[in-house]
Amino acid sequence: MSLGCAVIAHKANSLGIPELSDGLNCHLYSSSEELVSLFRSLAANPSNLMRIRVGGHALYKSLFNPVSFASELEALGCTLND
């Protein structure tokens, strides 16, 4: 996401990263059949891939960039020296 690459991940990953939103900032799948179908769909319509790249990068910039992430950790009582 930080580099503007599309994220294609198993749906289980969204349990640990609830900000992942299928079709908005990533593509999520739950089976090998869904993954194959997803790749076929993306090959037929590359604009969907670009939308995911842009959405994922926006998510990174808003929540996961180093400054925001460090602030969130500090708010939880963690320090970077721990």
N, C-alpha and C positions, 0 to 999 in steps of 0.2 A: 504494500500500500504506500509506503513512504516513497517508493520510486515510481508510483503510478502504474504498477503492474496489476493486472486483474487477479483477484483471489478466487480460486475454486477450491472449496474445502468440503469435507464431510460434515453433515448436519450436526454431528456430535461436537464439533468445534464451537458451535454457537452456544453451547451450554456454558462454556468457560468465557466466551466473549459475546455477551448478549447484544452488543451493538451491531453484530453482523446481521445484515438484512438481505435475504435472498432476493436477487433481482435489483437491489438498490446499490449496495456497496460490495457485493460479492455474489458468487453463485454457490449454492449449497446442494449437495446430493446425498442420498442415503444408500444407494446400491450401485453396483457396477453398470447395471442397465441404465440407470438415470445418468450416470457419468457419460456413457457413450452417447446417449440422447442429447445431453447438454452440449457435448463437443460438436455433434452434427448440427445442432441448432445454431451454435455460434459460428460455425463455418458458413452456414447459409445466410446469416445475418450478422456481420461483423460490427454493426452499430451497437448491438447489445453489449458486446465486449467493451467497446469504448465507454458506454454508459457506466459499466461496472468499474472500469479503471478510474474514471472521474469521480464517481461516488466513493470508492475506496480511498482515493487520495484525499478527498475532502474529509472523510472520517479520520484519517491519520492526522491531518493538519489540525483538526478541532479537538481530538481527544488523546491521541497517542504520540504526539510529537514530544521530544525530550523535556521541554519546559513544562508542558501541561502534565505529563506523566509524573515528573518530579514533584510538582505541586500537589497532585493527588496523593502521592506517597507520603509527603510531609503532613498533609491533612489527616492521614490515618495514623500519624505518630511515628512514622518511619523516617530515618535519616539516611542520607546517601553514604554515611560512614558505617552503617550497621553491617 
